[in-house]
Amino acid sequence: MQIAHRFGVSLFWALCTTTAAAQQVEILRSVTVAGATQDLSGLKGLLSDGTPADRTGGPSGFSWTGIGQLYFWLSDRGPKDGITDHQPRFHEVDMTAALAEGSAPVIRKTITLKQENGLPLTGKSTAFDLKSPEKSTRFDPEGIALWQGKILVSDEYGPSIRSFDTDGKTLLNWPVPARFQVANPRGEEAQELKANKSGRQSNSGFEGLCTDGQGGLLAIAQRALLQDGALSNDGKRIGRNLRILQTCGPNCKPRELVYVLDDPTTGISEICHVGGSLFLSIERDSKPGLEAKTKKIMLFDIADATDVSSIENLPSGPLPDSIQPVKKRVFVDLLDPRFHLNGKDFPEKIEGLTFGPNLADGRRLMVVATDNDFVAEKPIRFWFFAVPAELLKQ
């Protein structure tokens, strides 16, 4: 796959000191949604932990449909990290009133995710088949994108990428290189870690997904793969080099690029396409409130990144000179006091990131969303930002 729309590196980094000094990203509105909000799935009763089966759950993925203020809101595997038989789903939501008035988003439709045979997928971590992996039904949706009229969703368990029709039925499982997979899945993270020496870390599969502007997709692992120096001998996270998968489906050769974390204790929770070879990512820690130290939106460029699909193992730390990672810089620090978001109530999980339609003054609308893990007492938050187009020019 060829990467188009290259640009001068000097111009890219000059944004930090010239254009950025003249114009800044502005927060327009902060919207709070009740954690107990019900969806339109029509599911009745309670899950095994007592959570209502129709609870919406904060977005683990959020993506613009390309129509007005209509977005896809993707909920993940359910409450309590995969112990319940929650049916994964996404919602079509209208954000018009939320942006204009600060009122709650309006859920227009809820679509539950299903297998090819129409039976439901499940967020339950134990729903896998060791002898016949293709029969496994567990699915932890984390990223969502609209691609050629189809809904594509990335999953952490596999990790995998599936395309769905508008009714939520699986159309196709996209091929994913074996190095991302674990050979010995388990229902508990600690057991799974002991059983595998390669593949994604538990609960750290394809956290981010977006189109790449060239007819394909970018999917990114939340943290370093096990064989890429992810963990120390005593189990501490030391790997900083994440793999990005760039693919266009079953009939093309995928590429793999390297994204370097600033700190191995952080991870990526979403990506979105800016234009050309530019993308945004959410790079964050797992701390809430006053403990939060890293909640950043990064701007990164894949134009000159090395394809590492033929390299089996990456180091934990510095890359050799032969490997050029994506170039990146801080675009927005969500903890910057000028946004008035930081403080004791700042949420742990910043999971949604997308551009919407341009604003009337020509600035780009950027929407950021938080995941509340289906906890009724924990509100879901949406932040609307206005981004001067000059800050994103190549």
C-alpha positions in Angstrom: 0.0 0.0 0.0 1.5 3.4 -1.0 1.3 6.3 1.4 0.3 9.6 -0.4 0.3 13.3 0.6 3.7 13.6 2.1 4.7 17.0 3.6 7.8 18.7 4.8 8.8 17.8 8.3 10.0 21.3 9.1 6.5 22.7 8.3 4.9 20.0 10.5 6.9 20.9 13.5 6.8 24.6 12.8 3.1 24.5 13.7 4.2 24.3 17.3 5.9 27.7 17.3 4.2 29.8 14.6 0.6 29.1 13.7 -0.2 27.6 17.1 1.0 30.8 18.7 -1.6 32.8 16.7 -4.5 30.5 17.1 -5.5 27.9 19.7 -7.9 25.0 20.1 -10.9 26.3 21.9 -13.4 24.2 24.1 -17.0 25.1 23.1 -19.0 23.0 25.4 -18.9 20.2 28.0 -21.9 17.9 28.2 -22.7 15.4 31.0 -24.8 12.4 30.4 -26.3 10.3 33.2 -24.5 7.0 33.7 -27.8 5.1 34.0 -29.0 6.2 30.6 -31.0 3.4 28.8 -30.5 2.6 25.1 -33.0 1.4 22.5 -31.9 -2.2 22.3 -35.2 -3.4 23.8 -33.3 -5.9 26.0 -35.0 -6.7 29.2 -33.9 -7.8 32.7 -30.6 -7.7 34.4 -27.1 -9.0 33.6 -25.5 -11.3 36.1 -24.0 -8.5 38.1 -27.4 -6.7 38.4 -26.7 -4.1 35.6 -29.8 -3.5 33.4 -29.3 -5.2 30.1 -30.3 -2.0 28.2 -27.8 0.3 29.9 -26.0 2.4 27.3 -22.5 2.5 28.7 -20.1 5.3 27.9 -18.4 5.3 24.4 -15.4 3.1 23.9 -15.5 4.4 20.3 -17.1 7.4 18.8 -17.2 8.3 15.1 -18.9 10.8 12.8 -21.3 9.3 10.2 -20.6 12.1 7.7 -24.2 13.3 8.1 -25.1 16.4 10.0 -24.5 15.9 13.8 -25.2 12.1 13.6 -22.5 9.9 15.2 -21.8 6.3 16.0 -21.5 5.6 19.7 -19.9 2.3 20.4 -20.2 0.6 23.8 -17.6 -2.0 24.8 -17.9 -5.6 26.3 -20.1 -4.5 29.3 -19.7 -4.0 33.0 -17.1 -5.6 35.3 -14.5 -6.3 32.5 -16.1 -9.2 30.7 -17.7 -11.2 33.5 -21.3 -10.6 32.2 -23.1 -11.9 29.1 -23.5 -8.4 27.7 -24.4 -8.1 24.1 -22.1 -5.6 22.3 -23.8 -2.8 20.4 -23.5 0.6 18.9 -25.9 3.5 18.7 -26.7 6.2 16.2 -26.9 9.4 18.2 -27.8 13.0 17.3 -25.5 15.5 18.9 -27.3 18.7 17.5 -28.9 19.8 20.8 -25.9 18.6 22.8 -23.6 21.0 20.9 -26.1 23.9 20.7 -27.7 23.7 24.1 -25.7 21.4 26.3 -28.5 18.9 26.5 -28.1 15.1 26.4 -27.4 13.4 23.0 -30.4 11.8 21.5 -30.2 8.1 20.7 -31.9 7.5 17.4 -31.2 3.7 17.1 -29.4 0.9 18.9 -27.8 -1.9 16.8 -26.7 -5.1 18.6 -23.8 -7.0 17.1 -24.3 -10.5 15.8 -22.4 -13.4 14.3 -22.8 -14.3 10.6 -25.6 -16.7 11.5 -27.5 -13.9 13.3 -26.9 -15.1 16.8 -25.6 -12.5 19.3 -21.9 -11.9 20.0 -21.1 -11.5 23.7 -18.7 -9.5 25.8 -18.1 -12.4 28.2 -14.4 -13.2 28.4 -14.9 -17.0 28.6 -16.9 -17.3 25.4 -14.1 -18.8 23.3 -13.5 -22.2 21.7 -9.9 -23.5 22.0 -10.4 -26.3 19.5 -12.3 -24.2 16.9 -11.4 -20.5 17.4 -13.7 -19.5 14.6 -16.6 -20.6 16.8 -15.7 -18.2 19.5 -18.3 -15.5 20.2 -16.6 -13.2 22.6 -16.2 -9.7 21.3 -14.9 -6.5 23.0 -15.6 -3.6 20.6 -13.3 -0.6 21.0 -13.1 1.3 17.7 -15.7 2.0 15.0 -15.4 3.4 11.5 -17.6 3.8 8.4 -16.0 2.2 5.4 -17.5 1.9 2.0 -21.0 2.0 3.4 -20.3 -0.7 6.0 -19.7 -0.5 9.7 -16.3 -1.7 10.8 -15.5 -2.5 14.5 -12.2 -3.4 16.1 -12.1 -5.8 19.0 -9.6 -6.3 21.8 -10.1 -10.0 22.5 -8.7 -11.2 19.1 -7.7 -8.7 18.3 -10.0 -8.6 15.3 -11.7 -6.3 12.8 -15.2 -7.2 11.6 -17.5 -5.5 9.1 -21.2 -5.4 9.9 -24.3 -4.5 7.9 -26.6 -1.8 9.1 -28.5 -4.3 11.2 -25.4 -5.4 13.1 -24.9 -8.8 11.4 -21.3 -9.8 10.7 -20.4 -9.7 7.0 -16.7 -10.4 7.1 -13.8 -11.0 9.5 -10.9 -9.1 8.2 -7.5 -10.9 8.2 -5.2 -9.8 11.0 -1.5 -10.9 11.1 -0.9 -13.8 13.5 1.6 -11.9 15.5 -1.2 -9.8 17.0 -3.1 -12.9 18.3 -2.6 -14.9 21.4 -2.3 -18.7 20.8 -3.8 -19.6 24.2 -6.7 -17.4 25.1 -8.0 -17.5 28.7 -11.0 -16.0 30.5 -8.8 -14.3 33.2 -6.1 -11.8 32.3 -3.5 -13.2 34.7 -4.0 -16.8 33.4 -3.8 -15.6 29.8 -0.5 -13.8 30.4 1.0 -16.9 31.9 -0.1 -19.0 28.9 1.3 -16.7 26.2 4.7 -15.3 25.1 3.5 -13.5 22.0 0.5 -11.5 20.8 -1.4 -8.7 22.3 -1.4 -8.1 26.1 -4.6 -9.0 27.8 -7.2 -6.2 27.4 -4.8 -4.4 25.1 -5.9 -5.3 21.6 -7.1 -3.0 18.8 -8.2 -0.1 20.9 -8.3 2.4 18.1 -9.7 2.2 14.5 -10.2 4.7 11.7 -10.1 5.1 8.0 -6.8 6.1 6.4 -8.0 8.3 3.6 -6.7 5.9 1.0 -9.5 3.3 1.0 -8.2 1.4 3.9 -8.0 1.4 7.7 -5.6 2.0 10.6 -5.9 -0.1 13.7 -3.6 0.3 16.7 -2.9 -2.0 19.6 -3.4 -0.2 23.0 0.0 -1.3 24.2 3.1 -3.2 23.0 2.8 -6.8 21.9 4.3 -9.4 24.2 7.1 -10.3 21.8 7.9 -6.6 21.4 9.4 -6.3 24.9 6.1 -5.4 26.5 6.9 -6.6 30.0 9.8 -6.9 32.4 10.6 -10.2 34.1 8.5 -9.1 37.1 5.5 -8.1 34.9 5.9 -4.4 34.8 5.0 -2.6 31.5 8.2 -1.4 29.9 7.4 -1.7 26.2 6.9 1.6 24.4 6.7 0.5 20.8 3.2 -0.1 19.6 2.2 -1.6 16.2 -0.2 0.1 13.9 -1.8 -2.1 11.3 -2.6 -0.5 8.0 -4.8 -2.6 5.8 -7.5 -2.4 3.1 -9.2 -5.8 3.6 -8.7 -9.4 2.5 -7.1 -8.6 -0.8 -4.1 -6.4 0.0 -0.8 -6.8 1.8 -1.0 -5.0 5.2 1.7 -2.7 6.5 2.8 -2.4 10.1 4.1 0.9 11.5 5.5 1.8 14.9 4.0 4.3 17.3 6.3 5.1 20.3 4.6 5.9 23.6 6.1 8.7 25.7 5.8 6.5 28.8 5.3 2.7 28.9 2.7 2.9 31.6 0.3 4.8 29.3 -1.6 3.5 26.3 -3.6 4.5 23.2 -7.4 4.5 23.5 -8.4 6.0 20.1 -7.2 7.3 16.8 -8.9 9.3 14.1 -7.9 10.5 10.6 -7.1 14.2 10.1 -6.3 14.2 6.4 -3.5 12.9 4.1 -1.0 11.1 6.3 -2.0 12.9 9.5 -3.9 11.3 12.4 -4.8 12.1 16.0 -4.5 9.7 18.9 -5.5 9.7 22.6 -2.4 8.8 24.7 -3.3 8.5 28.3 -2.7 6.9 31.7 -5.2 5.0 33.8 -5.6 7.4 36.6 -8.7 9.5 37.4 -9.1 12.9 39.0 -6.1 14.6 40.6 -4.0 11.5 40.0 -4.2 11.9 36.3 -0.9 13.0 34.7 -1.2 12.1 31.0 -4.4 12.7 29.1 -3.2 14.0 25.7 -4.4 14.1 22.1 -1.4 13.6 19.9 -1.0 14.6 16.2 1.0 12.0 14.3 2.2 11.5 10.8 2.7 8.1 9.1 4.3 9.4 5.8 7.9 8.4 6.5 7.3 5.5 8.9 9.0 2.2 8.3 7.0 -0.9 7.4 8.0 -3.4 10.1 5.7 -6.2 9.0 8.7 -8.4 8.3 10.2 -7.8 11.8 9.1 -10.3 14.3 10.4 -8.6 17.5 10.7 -4.9 18.5 12.8 -3.7 21.4 11.2 -2.4 24.6 13.0 0.9 24.3 14.9 2.8 21.6 14.4 1.6 18.1 17.4 0.9 15.8 18.3 3.5 13.2 16.8 1.3 10.5 13.3 1.8 11.9 11.6 5.2 11.6 8.5 5.4 13.8 5.5 7.8 13.1 6.4 11.4 13.9 4.2 12.8 16.7 3.7 15.8 18.9 1.2 16.9 21.6 -1.8 18.5 19.9 -4.1 19.0 22.9 -3.3 18.4 26.6 -6.8 17.8 28.1 -5.3 18.6 31.6 -4.3 22.1 30.5 -6.0 24.4 33.0 -7.2 26.7 30.2 -9.8 24.1 29.3 -11.2 23.9 32.9 -11.5 20.1 32.7 -8.8 19.1 35.1 -9.5 18.4 38.8 -10.9 15.8 41.1 -13.7 14.9 38.7 -11.6 14.3 35.7 -12.5 10.8 34.3 -10.0 8.0 33.9 -11.0 6.7 30.5 -10.9 9.1 27.5 -12.1 6.7 24.8 -13.8 8.6 22.0 -12.3 11.0 19.4 -13.7 12.2 16.1 -14.1 15.2 13.9 -17.6 16.3 13.0 -18.8 18.7 10.4 -17.0 22.0 10.1 -18.3 24.9 12.1 -19.8 27.9 10.5 -16.6 29.9 11.0 -14.6 27.3 9.1 -13.0 25.7 12.2 -13.1 21.9 12.6 -15.4 20.5 15.2 -13.6 17.8 17.4 -15.6 15.7 19.8 -14.0 13.8 22.7 -15.9 11.3 24.8 -15.4 9.4 28.1 -16.2 5.8 29.0 -18.0 5.3 32.3 -17.8 1.4 32.3 -21.6 1.1 32.7 -21.4 2.5 36.2 -24.7 4.3 37.0 -23.1 6.7 39.4 -20.3 7.7 37.0 -21.4 10.3 34.3 -20.5 10.1 30.7 -18.9 13.2 29.3 -18.6 14.8 25.9 -16.3 17.7 25.1 -16.7 19.8 22.0 -13.6 21.6 20.7 -13.2 24.1 17.8 -9.9 23.5 16.0 -8.6 26.2 13.6 -8.0 24.5 10.3 -4.5 26.1 10.1 -3.3 23.9 13.0 -4.0 20.8 10.9 -2.7 21.9 7.5 0.1 19.8 6.0 
